[in-house]
Each structure stands twice: as C-alpha cells, then as structure tokens.
Amino acid sequence: MSQRSISNPMLNYIMKWLIFTFMVSGLAKSILVSLGFPMPFWTILLMVTAFYIALSIYFSSRLTLIAMTIATATGMGIYLKYFAAKSWWDDALNFFKWLLDYTLGVASFEPQYVYPGTWLIVFILSLIIYLLVIKLEWLFISFVLCTGIIAIEWALGHTEILPWLWPLALAWIMLLSTKQYRRLSHQYSMPDFGVWQVSTLPLAIAIVLTSSIFLPNDTRHLKWDFLERTVQDISDRWSEWSVFSKPRQPFRLSQTGFPSSSEQLGGPVKISGDVVLRVTATDSLYLRGTILNEYTGSGWKDSIDDKRYKLSRMSWDNTYRQAFDWDEPIWEDLSRELRDRFFTPVKASVTHAGIETSVIFNAQRLEGITVQKRWGGFTPYFNGKGETFTSRDISTSESYILHVSIPNIEDRIFQNFLDDYVPIIDWHKPIPQQLPWNGANRQKLLHIQEHYMSVPESVPSRVAELAHSITREIKTPLGKALALQAYLQQNYDYTLQPPYTPPDVDFVDYFLFELKRGYCTYFATAMAVMGRMVGLPTRYIEGFKMPSQPDEGNLYEVRKLNGHAWVEIYFPKVGWLTFDPTPQTQHQHGLTGQHQAQYPGYYWDELTYPWMQGEQTNIYQPDINAEVGSLPDSSSSNKIPWFVVVLLITLILIGAGVAGLRVWDILRWKKIKKLPFEKQLSYCYQQILWLLTLYGFPMHRGETPYAYAQRVDAWLTNSAGTMSDICHLIVKNQFGNYQLTEQEMERIRKFYRNLEENIKSLLGFYPYTFKLISKQLSSKISK
C-alpha cells in the first residue's frame, strides 16, 4: 500500500498489520469453524501476526525475497535430510490426503491433524491476502475471493460463522477508506496514512457494532435459500465430475450372506453378525435396497429400462410423485384424521457402517432424503421404480435421513377402508380406456401391467391351482393378499439351512410342494408369483428389516443377518403396499436355539407397530446440518434454473478477466522497458499526449510542442519533472541525434507512469484499462 505522504512508517506498518490481521483471522476462523477445528481465536491471531511479520520481511525488496526464499529452502532441505523422521514424506502425504478428504466429507475427524491443518490454512490465507491486499492492492479480486468463501460456507449451512465475519467486515471498511485516501491524496494535501486509518477505525467499529445489533444472535435460520440451492447445485455437479462413476451395481442379498442372484435363489445362509447400517429412527422399518420385477423360474432380475433422476430437481416432479405413489387419489380423498391414522411419519438417520454400495436404502412413501451438507458430498438420485442411489459408494462417514410415511397395513380400520376404496381390476385383461375413478393414471397402470404381472410358462400349473384355492372365496385385492400371506406363514417352516434347489426345477414349485421350508427369499418369491396368478401386481424387494427393538435409545444396529426379502403389491388409487409372508414368530421349526440366543431380536422377531403399542416412541430429531433432497412443492419458487448456473460461470469468467487485466498491465510495462530507447520515447510521448487529452487538456491545432508543454506546466505537477523537460529531451533525440541515457529514459517512463497513475485514480483502474485497450485496438485497425 504505497501512499504519497508517509512521515510515520511505524504507524503505517501497524495499521496495515491491523487490516491484515482482521481480514485473515476472521476468514481463517470461519473456515476452521466450518471444518470443526477447535482452535482458539487468540491462537489464530498469534499465527497471523507471525506470518505478517515474516511476509513483510520477505517482500521488503526483490533481493530480500530471493535471498530469504533460497535461505528458507536450504534450511528446510537440511532439516528434512538430517533431522526429520524418515517417514516425513509419507506423513506429509497422509496429512494432505486426509485434509482433502475431510474437507470433501469422505474422511472422519482426526484430532492430531488439527494444528498442522490450522497452520496450513492460516499460511495460505496470509500469503494470498498479503499479496492481493498489501502488495498489489487488488481489492476487487480480494473481495470476490472473501465473498466466495463466505457464500460457500453459509450455503453449506455453517451459519455459526457469523461472529467471525465481523473482524473481516471491519477490515473491509478500513480498506475502503484506504481507497478513498489514495483518491484524495492525488488532489489534496493529506495527513499521514497511519493517522488517516487511526481516525477511520472508530467509525469502522461503530458501523460493525451497529450492524451486529440488528442481526439476531441465533443465525441458524438466517439463510438465503436461493444462494443455498445454487451452491448445492454446483456442489452436486462437482460430486458428479470429481468421482469415477462405474455402472451402478444394485444391492443384492448375496452381499449379506443370503444366496441371491438372477440365476439361482436358495441354499444355506452364511450367518454373520457384522454391522452394516446404524439407524437412528422413531420406529423399525423395512429398508428397501433393490426392487425386482421379473421372475425367471430360478431367481429375480430387473428387466425395466429405467432412467435416473436427481431427487431435488423440480423438473422431475411428476416422475417423483409416480415413483413414490404421491400421485395416487388417496392423498386427496383421505381426511386429515384418517391420513394421520393410516400413515405413520417416520424419520430415520442412516449411516453405512460395513457395506460398500451406492444404494440409498429407503422405505415406502418416501417424502424426502436429507443429506449432509458437505462440499463434494453425494447427490441422491431415484428411478421410476422408487429405488434411490448415488453416483458412487457411500463412505462410512456419510449419513442421510429418510423422511417417510409408513402405511399401517395391520390396522383393521385401514384394511376395511381399503376393501371399500380400492377398485377391482382384472389385470389379466387389457386396461380400459376410461377408468371408473377420478385421478387415474392409465399410463401408470399399463406400465404396472406390463412389468409386474408376468409369470414364466415354466412354472408348473399346480402353483396356480394352489394360489386360486387359497383365494377362491375372496373378492377384494387386499383380502387375497392377506390370505396368501397368512397361508405361507402358517403352513411352511423357517430355516436358514435349506438344501440348494435342484437344477431345472422351478424355485417356487420346489419350495411349495417339495421342500416346504426356507427363509425370506423362499416366502417372498412364492407370494409374489402366486399373487400375480390371482390378479395382484407384485414385485420382489431385497433390503434390510430393522430389528424390532433398538440397541439403545433410538439407535438400531442393522447387521448382515437382518438382510431380508419381502413383497410389495400394487393397489389402484393407493399405490404399493408391503407384505411380509416370512413367519414372524421366534419359535419357527428349523431355527436353532443357538441362532436365537446369538442373534436375539433380529428380523425373525415379531415386528411391533406403533399403533398397536398404546404409546408412541419418543420422537427423534437427528441433529445433522443438512438439506432435504426431496422435491419441493409445485408452488415453490426456489428452484434453480439453468440460467443461474450460467450466471455463476459468467461471474467466474469476469473475475478471471479482471485478474487478466491486472496481469496484462504488468506485462505491458515489462514489454515497454524492453523496447529500444527511440521506440520507448516515441511510445511514451504519444501516451502522455493521450493521457493529457483524457484530462481534458489536448494539444491545440498548430500549437508547437514547446508552447503546449508550457501550457501544461502551468497546472500539472509531476514528481518526475516538467512537461517542458520531457519535450526538450524529445526534440534533442529527434532532431539533434542525441542518444538518451538510461537515467533520462527512466525519467520519461516515470513521468508517464505518474501521469497514468493519476488518471487511474480519477477514472478507476478498469475503466482506464478498457480505454487503453480500445485505443490500442483502434491504432492496430487504422494501421
């Protein structure tokens, strides 16, 4: 910050230190708070002060910078070679990798890295701010940098950084006064820079204190939704661009020890108590992982050509509503009282603990998914079947919260309602053009009929005969579903060690008529196939059934042994409902006492429901700083249009252009100095005449150079000399064949430079630079 009137260097040094310290310490503290680094503010102040002193010594002159840099590099080299631990390189790489991963949200907190991480962050900020603000005085670029960091932090939900922004605001007010000081010092006799800043400091403090009074102490809800959504959208795109997205691998029960594939189901289970999910929830849930539609005779596969949709994208609203059954007429037809009774809201925070998958496990009637707000975090997607997933495997440090409304299918009143409400459709016949109820979506029904009603011809006829015999006297779809479920629960045994299914034998037929015992995949497959035979659209689900009781508080530890398969059946006007034909009691034949004792309370326990318990579980509110990834209401105006992303890219390009202009100006002067003296002289004189024209003082037609110079000297003061001196040197060089010395050429350059700096102060750097570029382009075109 070079000022014209400096009489007290120490005071100037102190005031610059004050501005620097306020800016760097406030910005550094906000970053450390966002990262969760517990570093006291006074420690940061000491670090910033140390860096300011060191940087002011390093950058005191070019020679000092070169010498100090060489000395520092030499000292570091000697220390690392002879005194540092042999593993310092690996330790440094591990530290930098952890800091990057932790910042992106894919690594857990490591306390031993707090101090080195703090030193690194403070050093980087100190170096950047010192160069931009103290040395180069590029205030606009500095402002863009600081504003960008704060905006990202705020948009990611770190509103607790507000107290540490006040020092930064104080520094910027003082910087604005510095800019005003520079402008006035070209026109008036000003006091010393340090005195000016001391007099400005009370006003800056008053402005900051007044602003802090008007802002609330609790800033958790002080947010700009538009900014938050914009930054989150950019973060999502960064997540997609910065990770390698392999073809999505769906979840299968084979990952938990239960044999499961599209080629062959069944066989002995490899029992494992390894924890795969930790769920904090208000109630136990069926967590869906994979939804399969096509039964092959020996297994299940997904034969639907589906697309992925971003869960928070407004343009997919209709697809989202269809995928999770929010488009069904029941939501408009139910009273508020019945809706609250028939559908239980559940909130569940899910953390992946021992499973590598990109699947986001969800439950029926998904209202939304809340993901942790971390730059580089995963982006939730969904498809038309209602599966949710992301573009990479979810790490063990990442969580998400499910917001769901679970249908209370065991409620007798709900069952009676469904018997009267659900229309009866013959799914084995073409869907009529005109449906007998309002709000029907014929395309959705055709899609369900195409993909969820087929049964292979290889299934023996006795399976269909059994299904029809079970449901012969039942008219309603719900009645048929409950009858099939009850029949399987009551007439077949549970075992984890069945034999493998013989080759070339239908899996369902073998289970129903030969084996007559099995585990979840046997029961679910049998019910799905028999349901289709009696006119019920069914689909086969693989996922996890949470334990019936939490381990402690509201925390459920979901283990591999909780892997489960069940059935969903579609009911017109209502949507898909869950049915579990696997026997629910603990005392099934074939389940050994050893397994019951070793794994008590797991998926074979009887699942209790909140409406059957007399009182509700305590409501859990997960404390995660996050953003809901569900679709907003159709009336919401907070969507992120594409033009916003384009605008942000434009602003980034403008910032790069502004920085480019600064660099261009520096390179221009270096290029001028490399020209021969005669060309330098000609260029500088022409530029001086142009600058005087910008002052509103052009040369008159017919006026001699000496006469013009005398007229200019009557009002212009330049520390490099007078206009007459410059004119005299030009005349001697042009007409007297006089060779300019280096000192004389430097004098002319300095005169030109001083005049240009005054014009920049009056017009502003960027308006002047644009005028200069326009002039040079015009000159080239005219040539």
N, C-alpha and C positions, 0 to 999 in steps of 0.2 A: 504494500500500500504506500506508494511514493507520493507524498504531499509536498507542496512547494514551500510552505513555511514551517520549518522544523527547528525549534530552539531548545526543546527538551526531549532528547532521544529516549531517556529512560521512561518518561511518562507515556510517550508514544508506544514504546515496547510493552509496557504494562497494559495499556488499553487494547492493543492488538491481542495480547495474551488473554485478556478478559473475553473479547469477542470469540476468539478461537476456542477457549475453554467452554464457554456457554454452549457453543454450537456442537462441538464434538462430544462433550459429556452428555448432553441431553439426547443426542441422536444415538450414541452408544448405549446409554441406559435403556432407551426404548427398545432397541434390538435385543439386549440381554434379557429384558423383562419378557419379550415375546418368545424368546428361546427357553425361558425358565431358568436362567442362570442366576443363582442367589448371590449377586455381587453388590456390596455396599456402594452407595453413591460417592462417598468420600474417597474410596479406593480408586474409583474411576477418575475422579478429579486429580488425584496424585499421578495416575498414569498419563493423563492428558497433559498435565503440566510438564512432566518429564519429556514427553515427546515434543512439546512445543520448544523447550529449551534446546533439545538435540537438533531438531529440524532448523531452528533459527541459526544454529552454528553451522550446520551442513550447507545451508543455502545462503550464507552470508556473501559468498562470491563464487564464481565459477571455479577458480583454482581451489578454494576450500572444499567445494563439493567433490571435485575429482580426487583430491588428496584424502579426504575423510572416507570416501567410498572405498578407495583402494586399501586404506588402513583397516577399515572395518572388515572388508572381505578377507584380508590377510589374517587378521586376528581370529575371525571365525574359522578360517581354514586350519590354523594352527590348533585351535581348541578342539575342533572336531577330529583332527588326525591323532592328537597325542593325549587328550584328556577326556573326551566324551566316551560314553559307553559304546561298545562295539555294535550294539543293536540300535544306534540312534537313527539310522536311516529307516529301518523298519518301524520304529516307534513313531517317527515323524509321518510316515505314510499312513500308519494306522490312525493317527490323530486326525490328519486331513480327511481321510475317508470317513471317519466317524462324524466329523463336523459337517461334512456334506450330507451324509445320510441322515443325520439327526435333524438338520435344517429342512430336508425334504420330507421328514416324517417317517423314515423307514428304519430308524435305529432308536434304541432306548437310551435313556439318560445315563451318562457315565460321570460321576462326580469328579474323578481325577482329571478330567479334561476341562473343567470349568475355568481354572486360572489360565492355562495356556490359550484356551479359546477366547477368553476375555482380552488377553494381551494382543492376540492376533486381530481381533475385531477393532479394538481401540487404535492399534497401529495403522491398520488400513484406512480407517476413517480419518485419522490425524494426517496421514500423508496426503490423502485426496483433498481434504479441506484446506490444508496448508497451501498446497499448490494452487487450487482453484480460487481461494479467497484471499490469502495473504500475499502470494507471489504474483499470480496472473490477474487477480481481481475479476474473474469471470463469474459475476454474481448470478447471471441468468442460469447458467449451467448448474451452478451450485444449488440454486433454488429448485430447479427441476429435479435434481438428484435427491435432495432432502424431502421434497414433497412426494416423490415417487415411493421412497422408503416408508414414509409415514402412511401414505394411502394404502400400500400393500398390507402393512401391519394392521391398520384399522379395519380394512375389508376382511381380513382373516379372523376378525373377532377380538383382537388384542386392544380393547378399549381401555384397559387398565394402564396404558402408557401415557395417558393424558398429563399427569403431574410432571413427567419428564420432558414434555414438549414446551413447557413454559421457559426453561433456560434457552431452548432453541429459538423460541419466539423473541426473547429478549435480545439474543444475538442478531437476529434479522432486523429488528428495529434499529439497532446501533449501526448495522451495515447500510441501511437505507439513509441514515444520517450521514454516513461516510460518503455515499454517492452525492448527496446534496452538498457536502463540504467541498468535494472536488469541483463541482459545477460552479459554486460561488467563488472559489479561490482563483478562478481564471478572470474574474471580473472585479473583485473587491479585495481589499487587504483584510485577510482573515487571521484570527488567533491561531495559536499553535494547535495541531491536530489533536494532541492529547487533551488539551484544555477543552476543545470543542466536544470531544467524547465524554469527558467528565461532566460537562454541563448537560449533555444529552441523556446520560444514564438515569437521572431521577425521573425524567419524562418517560423513558422506556419502561422503567419499573412500574410507574403509575399505570401505564397502558396495560401491562401484563396483569397487574393485580386487579384492575377493573374488569378485565376480561374473565379472570378466574372466578370473580364473584358471580357473574351471570351464568356460568356453566354449572350444572348440577354436580354434586360430589359423586353420585352413582352414575357412571357413564356406560353401564352395561347395555342400556337400551338406546344410547345416543349413537345412532348409526344412520348411514346413508345407504339405503337398500340398493339404490341404483349402482353406486360405486361397488358395494359388496358383490353384487351379482356380476358386474363387469369383470372385476378382478378374479372372481371364482371361475368365470368362463375362460379367462386367459389361463388360469392355473390348470383347468381341466385339459385345455389344449396342450399345455406344456406336459401334462402327465402322459397324454397320448403320444406326443412326439418324442419324449425322452425315455420311453421304455420300449423294449422289444416285445411286440405283441405277436405271440405264436397263435396258431389256430386254437380257438377256445376248447379246452378239454372239459367235458361235463363231469359232474360228480357222479360216481357210482359207488354202490355199497361195497364193491370189492376193495375200496380204499380203507374199509373198516374191519375187514376180516370175513364179511359175508360174501360168498360167491355170487357174482352178478355180472352178466355181460349180455350182449345181444345174441350170442350163440348158445349160451347154456346157463341156466339158473340151477340153484340147489347144490347140495353136498354139504359136508361138515363145515362148521364155522370155526375159525381161529379166534378164540376168545381173547380179547385184550382190554385191559382197563386203562389204557393210555388216554389222557385227557386231550380232546381235540378242540373243544369250544368252552369258553367261560361266558355264561349268560347271566346277566342281572336283569330280572324280569318280575313283573307283578303276578305272573302265573306261568304254569308249564305250557309249552307249545309243541306242535308238530312243525319242525323246521324243514321246509321244502328245499331240496337241492337240485333235483332233476325231475322233469315231467316227461314221461314217455308215452307214446300213443299207439305204436304198432306191436302187436303180439305175433311172434314168429313161429310159435309152437314149442320153442325151447327157451325163449328169452324175450326181452323187450328192447326196442330201439326207437329212435326218434326219426321219423320219415317226413317231418314237416320242414319245408324250405322256408326258414324264418329269417327275419332281419333283426338287427339290434337298434335300439332307440335310447337316446340319452334320457335318463329318468327325469331330469329337471327341465327338459326342453318343452316350451309351451306348444310348439307346433305339433307335438305328438299327443296332444290331449285326448283325442278320440281313440287312438290306439291304446293309450294307457288305460282309459276307462274300460275298454273292452277286455283288455288282458286281465284286469283285476276285478271285473264284474261290477264296476261302478256305473255302468250304462244300463243295468237291469231296472225294470219298473218298480221293483220292491222298495227302492230308496225313496221314491215319490209317494208310493201308496201307504207306507207304514206311518203311523203316528209317532211322535217323538217318544212317547212312553213305551210303545211296543219295540221300537228300534233299540232303545236302551236295554230292553229285556232280552231281545233276541240276539243282539250282537254285543259282545263284551270288548271294550277297548283295552288293549294290552300294549305296554311299552317294554321293549327288551333291548338291552345293550349287549352286543355280541362281540367277543374278541376271539380271534383264531389263535389257538394255543399249540396244536400239534397236527395240523393238517395243511398241506400245500394245495391250494385251489384258488381259482379266480371267482368261484361261486360266492355270491352273497346270499346266504340262507335266509329265506323269508317265510312268511306264513300267510294264510288266506286273508283276503280283503286287505291287501297292503295299502295303507294310506300314504306312506312315505318312508324314505330312508334318510336318516341323518348321518352324515359323515363328518369326521373330524376335519376342522379347517387347518390344513397344513399345505404349504406350497409343495406341489409335486405329489399330493395325496391321490388316492384312486378316485375314479369317476364312476358312479353307478349307472349301469345300463339295464334295460329289460328287453324281452322279446314278446311276441304275440301270445305265447303260451302262459306268460306270467313268471318266467324264470328271471332272476336278477343276477348280475355278474359285473365284473370289471375287466379291464384290458390286460391285467397282469395278476400274478398270485398275490393274495393279501398277506402282508407280513404280520408277525406276531405282535408288533407294537401298534397295529392299527385296529380301530374299533368302528362299529357302526350301530345305529339304533333303529330298530324296527318299530313302526307305528302301525298297528293292525287292529281290525275289528273281527273278533273270532265268532263265527256262528255257533250259537248254543244248541246244537242239534239234539242234545239229550233232553232238552226242556220239552215236557209234554205239551205245553201250550203252543210252543213253536211248531211241534210236529202236527198238531191239529190245524194250525194256521196253514202249514204247507200243504196238507191234504186238501184243503178247500181252495187254496190260492193257485197252486201250480196246475197249469193246463196239461191235459194228456195229449201227447203227440205220438203218432205211430212213426218212429224213426226208421222203420224198415220200408216206408213208402216215401215218395217224393214230398218235399215240404211244399205246402200250398202257397200260391201266390199271395193270397190275402189271409193274414193270420187274425185270429179272433180276439186279439187284445191290443191295446194301445202301447206304443213304445217298443214293439217287437222289431228286432233287427234280423231280417231274413238272411242276409249275407252271413251273419254270425252263425245262425242255425245251420245253414248249408255247409259252412266250414266244419262245424262240430260233427255233422252227419258224415262228412267225407272222411274225417280223420279219427273219430272216436267211436265208430260203430262196427268196424270190420273185424271179422274173425276168420282165421285161416280155414280153408276147407279140410285141412288135415286133422282138425280137432274131431275126435270121434263123436258120433251122434248121441251117445249116452250122456255126454256132458250137458248137451242142450236139454235132453229129456229130464235130467235131474234138476236143472235150473227151472224149467217150466213146472215141474212137480212141486217145487218149493213155493212158487209164486202163483200157482193156478187160481186160487180163490181171492187173490189180492188185485185191486183195481188201480190204486194210486201209485205213482212212481216212488214216493217215499216208503210206502208200505213194502214194495218189492225190495227196495234197498235194505231196509231193516230186517226183512225176512232172510235174505241171503246172508247178511252179516251174522245174524243170530244162529243160523244153521251151521255155518263154518265154525263159529266159536264153541258151539255146544257138541259138535259131533266129530271133531278132529283134535288130536293131541298136539302138544307143543314139544319140540325137541330141537336142540342145537346141533345134534349129530346125526342127521339123516344120511342114508347112503346116496351116492351120486345117481342121477337119473339115467336109466339105461339108454343107449343110443337108439335113434329112430323111434323114440316113444314120445308122445305128446306130454309135456310137463304137467299140465292141468289134469289130464286124464289119469296120469300115473299117481298124482297126489290124491285125487278124489276117490279112486277105486282100488288102488294097489297099496300105496304107502300109508295113507291116512294119518300121517303125522308130518310135522315140518315146522318151519319158523315163518317169519313175516312175509318173505317173498312168495312162499307157497300159498299162504292165505290170501294175500293181496292179489296175486295173479289169478287165482281161482275166482275170486269175487268179481274182478274186472272182466274176465271172459264171460262168466255166467250172466253178469249184468247186461252186457251187450246182447246176449242171446235172448233176454226177456225184454229188450227195448229200452235199456238205460245207457246213455252215452257215458263211458267211463274212461279214466286214464290212470296210469300206474305211476306212483310217486315214490322216489327214493330220497331219503334225507335222514334226519335225526328226530327221535321222540325224546324230549327232555325228561329227566327223572320227575317222578310225581311230587317229590319234596325237595326243597333246596338244601344245599350242604350247610349253609349258614346265612341268616338274614334272607336276602333275596337272590343270593348267588347260587347258580346251578352249574355244576361241573359236568359237562356232556362228554362222555367217553366213547371210544370206538364201539363198545358194546351197546351203546344207545342207537347205533345205526338201525334204521327201520324202513319198512316199506308199507304203504297203505294205498287206499283208493280214493279218488275224487269222482263224484257223479254230478253231471250237469242237470239242473232243474230249470226249465224255462221260466223267465221273469225273476229268477232268484240268482242263478249262477252256479258255480261249482261248490259242492259241499264235501267235507271229509268224512270218510267211513273207514273204520279200522276193524277188519274181521279177525285179526290175530287175537287169541284168547287173552283176556286181561288179567285173570287171576294168577296169583303167585304159585298155586299148587297144581300146575299142569303136569300130567304124566310125561316123563321124559326129561323134565328139567331137574337136574340133580340137586340135592340139598347142598352140595359143595358150591355150586354156582350161585344158589340163592344166598348162602352165607357170605360168599366172597364179594358178590356184587348186589347188595341189598338195595331196593328202591330204584331199580332201573326200569327199562322200558316194559318189562312184563308185569310190573306193578299196575294195579288198577288206577287209572288216571282219574283224579278227582276234579270236579268242576266248581268254579266259584259260586254259581247259583244254587249248588246243592249243599254248600257248606254252612250256610247260616250267616256268615260274616265274611267280608272281603279281606283279601290280603292287603297289607299296608302298601299304599301306592309308592312306587319307586320313581324318583326323578333323577335320571342319570345326569351327572354334572360334567358334561362334555361341551366344550366350546365349539359349536358346530353349526352346520347349515342344513336345513331339511332339503332332501333331494327329491321330494315328491313334486308332482305338478301343481302349480298354483291354480286357484280358481279361474275359470274362464273370464271372469270380470277383472282379474288382476291386471294392472298396468305396469308391473315391474319386470316384464320380460326383457331379455337382452337382444335387441335387433342386431342384425349383422352390421349395420352402419356404425354401431358403437365400436365394434372391433376394428373396422376400417378407420374410424376416427382416432382410436388409440395408436394404430400403426402410423397414421399420418403425423400425430404428435411426436412419436419417436423419431420419425424421419426429419421432422422440423428441428428437433433437438440435435440430431446428428448434423443437419445442415448448419445450424448455428455454431456448433463446435467446429465444423469445417471452415466456416468463415474466419474464425479466430486463427486457425492453423494457416489458412491461405494468407492472411495478413502478415503473419510471422515469416512465412516463406517468401512473400513478396519483397520484404525488406532485405532478406538474405540475398535474393536474386539481384536486387538493385546494387548492393555492395560489390557484387562480382563483375559488374559491367566496367568497361574501360572508363577512365575519368571523363573523356569527352562526352560519351553517351550518358554517363551518370549526370553530368552537368546539364545536358540538354533536357533529360527527363525531369530532373528536379525543378528546373526553371519553369518548364511547361506546367508541372503540377502546382508550383507556387502561384502562377498566374490563375490557374483554375480554382485554387482554394480561395484566392482573394475575390474571385468572381462569386463564389459561394457566400463570402462575407457581404456581398452587395457592393463591391468596390472594384469593378472591372477597369481595364485599360481603355481609355477613350481612343476613338479613331484618329489617327495622325499624331498621337502622343508618343514622344520618344521614351525609350526605356529609362533614361535618367530623370526625365520630368515625372514619369509615373512613380519611380522609386521615391522621389522627394515627396510626392503627394501621399504615398503610403506611409512614409516615416513620420508624417505629421500626426498620425494617430496610433500606429502599430508599435507595440513594444515586444521585442523578441530577445531572449537571453543570449542567442547565438550571434547577434549583431543586427545591423540595419539592412533594409532593402537596398539601400544605395551601395553598401559593401558587396552584396551579392551581385548587383548589376555591374559593379566595377570589375569583379573577377570574370564575369561572363564576357564583357567587352574585351578584356585583355586576352582571354583564351580564344575568342572567335576571330578577332581582328588583329591581335598583336602576336599571335602564335606563341602565347605564353603557356608553359606547361604547369598545371596545377600541382601543388604538393598534397601529400596525404592529409596534412593538418587543414589546408584550405578546403579540400573536398569534404572532410569531416564537418567543417563549419557549415558548408552549404547544406549537407544532409541534415545536420542538427536544426538549421533554420527551417527547412522543410518539415522535419519531424515535429518541431514545436508548433508550427502553424497547423499541421494536420491534427495534432492532439487537441488544440483549442477548438477546431471545427468539430471533432468527435464529441467533445464535451457539450457543445451547443446543440448539435443535431442528434446526438446519440450514436453509439458505435455502429449499430446495424443499419440505420437509415443512411449514414455516411458511406458505409461499405457498399450498400446497394447502388448508391450514386456513382461510386468509384468504378464498380464493375460495369455499370451501364455505360459510363464514359469510355472505358477501355474497349468494350464490345463495339461501340459506335465507331471508335477510331479504327478498329480492325476492319469493320464493314466498309468504311469510307476508303480505306486503302485498297 
